[in-house]
Structure formats: structure tokens, C-alpha cells
């Protein structure tokens, strides 16, 4: 590991010289490429420099212990003890920083929610999840754009898609892919019986045109009049767009914008991300077959979490974590479980480090 860290430090210092070279500064694409590389290396470099400084401090403290000055020896003992306590933690942090990065982690996210088993109650739960994620995006300072919502007319949603833009959005949202189960007494249930229903969540990284090439001949484009509530002109012009990807049978709709062109652009974003996700799912299936942990695998057939209203609890089944703050969780305060999932995922990767 330390040979690799020395190599990264050397590479970082080389790039630091290059970005201050006037010829490189004048070549903006190259300069930006180097700056991006340095930004990716910087957390590792800073932590490694801190580690090396601590090791040097230990060596100096040991030298002081060999001196004849009793006062210096006492100071050296305290310094040595403190630094030696820090080393294991720093080594652990370095290992985590050195773990292979998910290339999609810094990407924006296309979030899709679909009501599952449970009829209208599942649709109402789908609406709860949609609000939860919109509030979470707001808490983290991300921007959320509704792309398509198919509502039931009485407060629920059959399906919805949202584009979430923000630094590291995919790195935290990817753990939400899967089946979410709710246990509660529906408002329409006179006998007070608890019903169980579900909704599925798909988290797709937004991808660029160059990452997924779509042959225009493979896509059928239909336009139609938007449905549901909307602003002026939304329901009176053929602004909604439906894309059908013929080779895979994937269908994408978008009716959020008044402009047909904007809806078409958004729909192609979703289609591109879904095609990319299909490739990811194939890779994840292979990975899942090789390891027991499903954390972060994105397997949407898996029941990942239960929201129990009578007990006010949320249980994430992948890591066996239960918390009793359902109201704040549904208001977007989901970081406690997300942090637990990230820690568990890192621990699993560390086993193979």
C-alpha cells in the first residue's frame, strides 16, 4: 500500500509543477484535466502527508528519549504515546481512501419510484417516498427536478421520476435502490388492521451522450397531450413525449415541461441512463454471485427496508439497522442509515483490499 501511496504523492507533485507552467495554463483543456486529477488525489495526498509527519514525530520522540534530559524525556513520552495512538486510525483512513472508487459516485441521479403491491395504499406510500427524497435533496443542497409524475388523483403516485443534481448525489443515493415496504393502518381501513404494501426505487446515474450511444432508428417517438394538473398550455398542446426503445422495449415518458423539445431532451436523458443501468445490473449480478453482501448492489428485487408506522420505526434489512424516528426520516433525515450503509459497504470492500 505504501509503495502505491509514494507513487500517488510523486504524481501529485509532478502535476502541481505542470499546472503552474505558463504553457499548460494557456492550454485550458490540459490544465483542467490536470486540476481534476489533482482534486481526485488531494484527499489521499493530504492524509498521507499527515501520516508521514506523525511517523517523523515518532522517530524524533524516540531520539529525545535517548537524551539525558529528564524533562525532555517526559515530553517525548507524552508525544510518543499520542502519536502512536493516532497511527492505526490514520492507516485505516488511508485504506478507505485507497479503496477503488465507483466511477459514477460524483454523477447526478435519475430517481424512479413505482408503486408496487398494495393498490392505492402503495401509491400513497410512493408519494411519501417521493417527498422524502425531495426533502433529502433540499437538506443536502442538491437541486431536484420532477421529470414525470403519474398520479392517482387522490394523493398517491403510480410512478414518478426525478433528476437530482448535486456533488456526490449518486454516491449516497445509490443505496436506495430496491423494494421499500410499509406497514400501517390505511385511512380507509375501518377495522384498524395493519396493511403491508410496497414501492420500488431505482437510482440511475445520469450519463453523457458519449457513454451511451443511441441509434435514432432504434427509438420510436410519440407526442401527446399532457395529463394531470399543470400550468397554462400544459394540457392543451401535444407537449408530452413518449420514447420506445425498440431493441429493449424500454418506454420513457416525460410531460413536466411545457416545451415538447425540453420534454424530449429529458426523456432521452432517462432512456440513456436506463440503458446504462441495464449494463450495471448485469455487472452487479455477477458481483453479487461472488459475495454475500448486497449493500450497494442496486438489486431492486431485494426488499431493503421496512417502514413500520405503528411502532414508528425504520429497519434496513441489509445491515440489520433499526431506528425509531419515522417522522423525521420521512421528512428527509435519512443520513443515519445512509452512513451506516456506506460504512458497511466499505468494510466489505476492505476484506478484499
C-alpha positions as CSV (number, residue, x, y, z in Angstrom):
1,X,0.0,0.0,0.0
2,X,2.8,2.4,0.9
3,X,4.5,1.9,-2.4
4,X,1.3,3.0,-4.1
5,X,0.9,6.0,-1.8
6,X,4.5,7.1,-2.6
7,X,3.7,6.8,-6.3
8,X,0.5,8.9,-5.8
9,X,2.4,11.6,-3.9
10,X,5.1,11.8,-6.5
11,X,2.4,12.0,-9.3
12,X,0.6,14.8,-7.4
13,X,3.8,16.8,-7.0
14,X,4.6,16.4,-10.7
15,X,1.1,17.7,-11.6
16,X,1.5,20.6,-9.2
17,X,4.5,21.7,-11.2
18,X,2.7,21.3,-14.5
19,X,-0.4,23.3,-13.6
20,X,1.9,26.3,-12.7
21,X,3.7,26.1,-16.1
22,X,2.5,29.0,-18.4
23,X,2.4,26.8,-21.5
24,X,0.0,24.4,-19.6
25,X,-2.1,27.3,-18.2
26,X,-2.6,28.6,-21.8
27,X,-3.8,25.1,-22.9
28,X,-7.1,25.1,-20.9
29,X,-8.3,21.6,-21.6
30,X,-5.0,20.1,-20.5
31,X,-4.8,22.4,-17.5
32,X,-8.4,21.5,-16.4
33,X,-7.6,17.7,-16.8
34,X,-4.6,18.1,-14.5
35,X,-6.5,20.1,-12.0
36,X,-9.3,17.4,-11.9
37,X,-6.6,14.7,-11.4
38,X,-5.1,16.6,-8.5
39,X,-8.6,17.1,-7.0
40,X,-9.1,13.4,-7.0
41,X,-5.7,12.7,-5.4
42,X,-5.8,15.5,-2.9
43,X,-7.7,13.7,0.0
44,X,-5.2,10.8,-0.2
45,X,-2.2,13.1,-0.5
46,X,-3.2,15.2,2.5
47,X,-3.9,12.2,4.7
48,X,-0.6,10.5,3.6
49,X,1.4,13.7,4.4
50,X,-0.3,13.8,7.8
51,X,0.7,10.2,8.3
52,X,4.3,10.7,7.3
53,X,4.5,13.7,9.6
54,X,3.2,11.6,12.5
55,X,5.8,8.9,11.7
56,X,8.6,11.5,11.7
57,X,7.3,12.8,15.0
58,X,7.5,9.3,16.5
59,X,11.1,9.0,15.3
60,X,12.0,12.4,16.8
61,X,10.3,11.5,20.1
62,X,12.3,8.2,20.3
63,X,15.5,10.2,19.8
64,X,14.6,12.5,22.6
65,X,14.0,9.5,24.9
66,X,17.7,8.6,24.4
67,X,18.9,12.1,25.6
68,X,20.0,12.7,29.1
69,X,17.5,15.5,29.8
70,X,14.7,14.1,32.1
71,X,12.3,17.0,31.3
72,X,12.7,16.3,27.5
73,X,12.2,12.6,28.1
74,X,8.8,13.2,29.9
75,X,7.7,15.4,27.0
76,X,8.8,12.8,24.5
77,X,6.9,10.0,26.3
78,X,3.7,12.0,26.1
79,X,4.3,13.0,22.4
80,X,5.2,9.4,21.5
81,X,2.1,7.9,23.2
82,X,-0.2,10.4,21.5
83,X,1.3,9.9,18.0
84,X,1.3,6.1,18.3
85,X,-2.4,6.2,19.2
86,X,-3.1,8.2,16.0
87,X,-1.2,5.8,13.6
88,X,-3.8,2.9,13.5
89,X,-6.6,5.3,12.8
90,X,-4.7,7.1,10.1
91,X,-3.8,3.8,8.4
92,X,-7.5,2.8,8.5
93,X,-8.4,6.1,6.9
94,X,-5.8,5.7,4.2
95,X,-7.1,2.2,3.4
96,X,-10.6,3.6,2.9
97,X,-9.3,6.4,0.7
98,X,-7.4,3.9,-1.4
99,X,-10.4,1.7,-2.0
100,X,-11.5,1.5,-5.6
101,X,-13.9,4.3,-6.4
102,X,-17.3,3.8,-8.1
103,X,-16.8,5.8,-11.3
104,X,-20.4,7.0,-11.0
105,X,-20.2,8.4,-7.5
106,X,-19.9,12.1,-8.5
107,X,-22.7,11.9,-11.1
108,X,-26.2,13.3,-10.9
109,X,-29.0,10.9,-10.3
110,X,-32.2,9.9,-12.0
111,X,-34.5,8.6,-9.3
112,X,-37.6,6.5,-10.3
113,X,-40.3,5.4,-7.8
114,X,-43.0,2.9,-8.7
115,X,-46.0,1.8,-6.6
116,X,-45.9,-2.0,-6.0
117,X,-48.2,-4.4,-4.3
118,X,-50.9,-2.8,-2.2
119,X,-53.1,-0.8,-4.6
120,X,-53.9,2.8,-3.5
121,X,-52.0,2.4,-0.2
122,X,-48.8,1.5,-2.2
123,X,-49.4,4.7,-4.4
124,X,-49.8,6.8,-1.2
125,X,-46.5,5.3,0.1
126,X,-44.9,6.1,-3.3
127,X,-45.9,9.7,-2.7
128,X,-44.3,9.6,0.8
129,X,-41.1,8.3,-0.6
130,X,-41.0,11.0,-3.4
131,X,-41.5,13.7,-0.8
132,X,-38.8,12.1,1.4
133,X,-36.2,12.2,-1.4
134,X,-37.1,15.7,-2.4
135,X,-36.7,16.8,1.2
136,X,-33.4,14.9,1.4
137,X,-32.1,16.7,-1.7
138,X,-33.1,20.0,-0.2
139,X,-31.3,19.2,3.1
140,X,-28.1,18.4,1.2
141,X,-28.3,21.5,-1.1
142,X,-28.9,19.5,-4.2
143,X,-31.3,20.6,-7.0
144,X,-34.3,18.3,-7.8
145,X,-36.3,18.5,-11.0
146,X,-39.5,16.5,-11.4
147,X,-39.4,14.9,-14.8
148,X,-42.6,12.8,-14.9
149,X,-45.4,12.0,-12.3
150,X,-48.3,9.6,-12.9
151,X,-50.6,10.4,-10.0
152,X,-53.7,8.6,-8.9
153,X,-55.8,11.7,-8.4
154,X,-56.3,11.2,-4.6
155,X,-52.8,11.9,-3.3
156,X,-50.8,8.9,-4.5
157,X,-48.5,8.2,-7.4
158,X,-48.3,5.2,-9.6
159,X,-44.8,6.2,-10.7
160,X,-42.5,9.3,-10.8
161,X,-39.1,10.2,-12.0
162,X,-36.8,13.0,-10.6
163,X,-33.5,14.4,-11.8
164,X,-31.3,15.2,-8.7
165,X,-28.2,17.3,-9.4
166,X,-25.5,17.8,-6.8
167,X,-22.0,16.8,-5.8
168,X,-21.8,13.2,-4.8
169,X,-25.5,12.6,-5.3
170,X,-25.1,9.1,-6.7
171,X,-22.5,8.1,-4.0
172,X,-25.3,8.5,-1.3
173,X,-28.5,7.8,-3.3
174,X,-27.3,4.5,-4.9
175,X,-28.1,2.6,-1.6
176,X,-31.8,3.5,-2.0
177,X,-32.3,1.1,-5.0
178,X,-34.6,-1.7,-4.0
179,X,-38.1,-2.6,-2.6
180,X,-39.3,-0.4,0.2
181,X,-42.1,-2.0,2.4
182,X,-44.6,-0.1,4.5
183,X,-46.7,-1.4,7.4
184,X,-49.5,0.9,8.5
185,X,-53.3,1.2,9.0
186,X,-54.7,2.8,5.9
187,X,-57.1,5.8,6.4
188,X,-59.8,3.8,4.6
189,X,-59.5,0.8,7.0
190,X,-62.4,0.9,9.5
191,X,-61.3,-2.1,11.5
192,X,-57.8,-0.7,12.2
193,X,-55.9,-3.6,10.6
194,X,-52.3,-3.1,9.6
195,X,-51.8,-3.4,5.8
196,X,-48.4,-4.2,4.1
197,X,-47.7,-2.6,0.8
198,X,-44.5,-1.7,-1.2
199,X,-42.9,0.6,-3.7
200,X,-39.7,0.1,-5.7
201,X,-37.0,2.7,-6.1
202,X,-34.5,2.8,-8.9
203,X,-31.4,5.1,-8.7
204,X,-29.7,5.6,-12.0
205,X,-26.6,7.7,-12.6
206,X,-27.1,10.4,-15.2
207,X,-24.9,9.6,-18.2
208,X,-23.4,11.6,-21.0
209,X,-24.1,11.1,-24.7
210,X,-20.6,9.7,-25.2
211,X,-21.1,7.0,-22.6
212,X,-24.3,5.5,-24.2
213,X,-24.8,5.9,-27.9
214,X,-28.4,5.5,-29.0
215,X,-29.2,4.9,-32.7
216,X,-32.1,7.2,-33.5
217,X,-33.6,4.5,-35.8
218,X,-34.0,2.3,-32.6
219,X,-36.3,4.8,-30.9
220,X,-40.0,5.5,-31.7
221,X,-41.0,9.0,-30.6
222,X,-44.7,9.7,-29.8
223,X,-46.1,13.0,-28.7
224,X,-49.4,13.5,-26.9
225,X,-51.3,15.9,-24.7
226,X,-50.1,16.2,-21.1
227,X,-52.4,14.9,-18.4
228,X,-52.9,16.0,-14.8
229,X,-52.5,19.4,-13.3
230,X,-50.3,21.9,-15.0
231,X,-49.8,25.5,-15.9
232,X,-51.2,27.3,-18.8
233,X,-50.9,25.4,-22.1
234,X,-49.6,22.2,-20.5
235,X,-52.9,20.3,-21.1
236,X,-53.8,22.0,-24.4
237,X,-50.8,21.2,-26.6
238,X,-49.0,18.0,-27.6
239,X,-46.0,18.7,-25.4
240,X,-45.7,15.3,-23.6
241,X,-43.2,12.8,-25.1
242,X,-43.1,9.0,-25.1
243,X,-39.9,7.2,-26.2
244,X,-39.9,3.5,-27.0
245,X,-36.5,1.8,-27.4
246,X,-37.3,-0.9,-29.8
247,X,-34.4,-3.3,-29.2
248,X,-35.0,-3.5,-25.4
249,X,-38.7,-2.5,-25.1
250,X,-37.9,0.3,-22.7
251,X,-40.5,3.0,-22.5
252,X,-39.9,6.5,-21.2
253,X,-42.4,9.4,-20.8
254,X,-41.8,13.0,-19.9
255,X,-44.5,15.7,-19.5
256,X,-43.1,18.0,-16.9
257,X,-42.2,20.9,-19.3
258,X,-44.4,23.0,-21.5
259,X,-42.0,22.6,-24.4
260,X,-42.0,19.4,-26.4
261,X,-38.3,19.8,-27.2
262,X,-37.4,20.1,-23.5
263,X,-39.5,17.0,-22.6
264,X,-37.8,15.1,-25.4
265,X,-34.4,16.0,-24.2
266,X,-35.3,14.9,-20.6
267,X,-36.8,11.7,-21.9
268,X,-33.6,10.9,-23.8
269,X,-31.6,11.5,-20.5
270,X,-33.7,8.9,-18.7
271,X,-33.5,6.4,-21.6
272,X,-29.7,6.8,-21.8
273,X,-29.5,6.3,-18.0
274,X,-31.8,3.2,-18.1
275,X,-29.7,1.6,-20.9
276,X,-26.5,2.3,-18.9
277,X,-28.2,0.9,-15.8
278,X,-29.0,-2.3,-17.6
279,X,-25.3,-2.8,-18.1
280,X,-24.6,-2.0,-14.5
281,X,-27.3,-4.5,-13.3
282,X,-25.6,-7.3,-15.4
283,X,-22.3,-6.4,-13.7
284,X,-23.9,-6.3,-10.3
285,X,-25.5,-9.7,-10.8
286,X,-22.0,-11.1,-11.4
287,X,-20.6,-9.3,-8.4
288,X,-23.5,-10.4,-6.1
289,X,-22.9,-14.0,-7.1
290,X,-19.3,-13.7,-5.8
291,X,-20.1,-12.0,-2.5
292,X,-22.7,-12.3,0.2
293,X,-23.2,-8.6,0.9
294,X,-25.9,-7.0,-1.2
295,X,-25.2,-3.5,0.2
296,X,-24.9,-1.1,-2.8
297,X,-25.6,-3.8,-5.3
298,X,-28.6,-2.0,-6.6
299,X,-30.7,-5.2,-6.8
300,X,-34.2,-3.8,-7.0
301,X,-35.9,-7.2,-6.5
302,X,-34.5,-7.2,-2.9
303,X,-36.6,-5.9,0.0
304,X,-34.2,-3.4,1.5
305,X,-36.2,-1.5,4.1
306,X,-39.4,-1.6,6.2
307,X,-41.3,1.5,7.4
308,X,-43.5,0.4,10.4
309,X,-45.9,3.2,11.3
310,X,-47.5,1.7,14.4
311,X,-44.0,1.3,16.0
312,X,-42.5,4.5,14.5
313,X,-39.5,2.5,13.2
314,X,-37.4,2.1,10.1
315,X,-35.4,-1.1,9.6
316,X,-32.8,-1.5,6.9
317,X,-32.6,-5.3,6.3
318,X,-29.2,-5.2,4.6
319,X,-27.3,-4.1,7.7
320,X,-29.9,-5.0,10.4
321,X,-30.1,-1.4,11.5
322,X,-33.3,-0.1,13.2
323,X,-34.0,3.5,14.2
324,X,-37.1,4.9,15.9
325,X,-37.7,8.3,14.2
326,X,-40.1,7.6,11.4
327,X,-41.5,11.2,11.1
328,X,-38.1,12.9,10.7
329,X,-36.9,10.1,8.4
330,X,-39.8,10.6,6.0
331,X,-39.0,14.3,6.2
332,X,-35.7,13.6,4.6
333,X,-33.5,13.0,7.6
334,X,-32.1,9.7,6.2
335,X,-28.3,10.2,6.7
336,X,-28.0,7.9,9.8
337,X,-29.0,4.9,7.7
338,X,-27.2,6.0,4.6
339,X,-24.0,6.5,6.6
340,X,-24.4,3.0,8.1
341,X,-24.8,1.5,4.6
342,X,-21.7,3.3,3.4
343,X,-19.7,2.1,6.4
344,X,-20.9,-1.5,5.8
345,X,-20.0,-1.3,2.1
346,X,-16.5,0.0,2.9
347,X,-16.0,-2.8,5.5
348,X,-17.0,-5.4,2.9
349,X,-14.5,-3.9,0.4
350,X,-11.8,-3.7,3.0
351,X,-11.9,-7.5,3.4
352,X,-10.7,-7.8,-0.2
353,X,-8.3,-4.8,0.0
